[in-house]
């Protein structure tokens, strides 16, 4: 019984993470994509503190009017690595909240030199790939922390 009680917090946390990704998106994305989104949430929970993002080589680019006024932090090392990993987003989006910032989304990006066409098999249905307006990069914003579904956000970033 003691081992069961010791394992209970982990089980509850796992259930919360998995169910939260379904609730956040509200879309029928399928088990595989929802599992990947749960991994993304677990891996990025530390970035609720923007100082952690700065310590991990994300650069505060300030307000981006094309992102609905979100404040973007970008890790250029991850952008230029030419790889996509749900647990290592290339950018983070924040909004002002109280006396600080609140994390609302993660953004994945890959240079067009590495992927001439959008990598549609990466998190299919969770956001839309778009060409970045000021750089030759494909980007996909996923609102895993905002409570928005992809439909409510217009599937856009």
C-alpha positions, -999 to 999 in steps of 0.1 A, spaced: 0 0 0 29 24 8 43 20 -27 9 27 -42 6 59 -22 42 69 -32 34 64 -69 1 83 -67 15 118 -72 34 107 -103 3 90 -117 -19 121 -111 7 143 -127 9 121 -157 -28 121 -160 -30 159 -157 -3 164 -184 -20 140 -208 -55 153 -203 -44 189 -204 -31 186 -239 -65 173 -250 -83 200 -232 -60 228 -244 -65 218 -280 -100 205 -281 -93 191 -315 -94 154 -323 -57 152 -330 -53 115 -322 -34 97 -295 1 100 -310 -1 138 -315 -17 143 -281 11 122 -265 37 144 -283 19 175 -270 20 161 -235 58 156 -239 61 192 -251 42 205 -221 63 184 -197 96 196 -213 86 233 -214 70 237 -180 103 252 -167 100 281 -192 71 295 -173 100 314 -157 114 335 -186 148 338 -168 151 300 -173 146 305 -211 173 332 -211 197 309 -193 190 283 -219 201 305 -248 167 319 -258 169 355 -268 141 380 -260 131 395 -293 103 416 -277 68 421 -290 61 406 -324 30 423 -339 26 394 -364 22 371 -334 -8 390 -320 15 411 -298 31 381 -281 66 385 -268 90 360 -285 120 343 -271 140 325 -298 168 300 -295 188 304 -327 210 274 -321 179 253 -322 166 271 -353 198 264 -372 201 228 -360 178 218 -388 160 194 -365 125 193 -350 119 178 -315 87 184 -297 106 187 -264 129 214 -278 109 242 -294 129 269 -313 108 297 -298 85 305 -269 57 330 -268 47 350 -237 21 376 -229 23 402 -202 5 390 -170 5 408 -137 41 418 -129 57 394 -153 51 372 -184 29 342 -189 40 314 -213 12 307 -238 28 288 -267 57 270 -282 69 276 -317 88 252 -339 109 264 -368 131 250 -394 150 269 -421 137 264 -457 173 254 -467 168 223 -445 131 216 -454 121 231 -488 85 223 -480 67 224 -446 73 192 -426 36 183 -425 43 151 -407 55 170 -376 26 174 -351 -1 171 -378 -32 191 -370 -16 210 -341 -12 244 -358 -3 253 -393 31 257 -409 37 291 -422 65 309 -440 81 334 -416 77 368 -432 112 382 -425 133 350 -428 134 319 -449 120 297 -421 89 275 -417 72 281 -384 44 264 -365 29 278 -332 13 254 -308 -8 270 -280 -1 243 -254 -2 268 -225 -29 294 -234 -61 274 -232 -68 282 -269 -76 255 -293 -60 256 -328 -95 265 -341 -100 294 -317 -65 308 -326 -74 304 -363 -46 279 -367 -23 308 -370 5 323 -350 
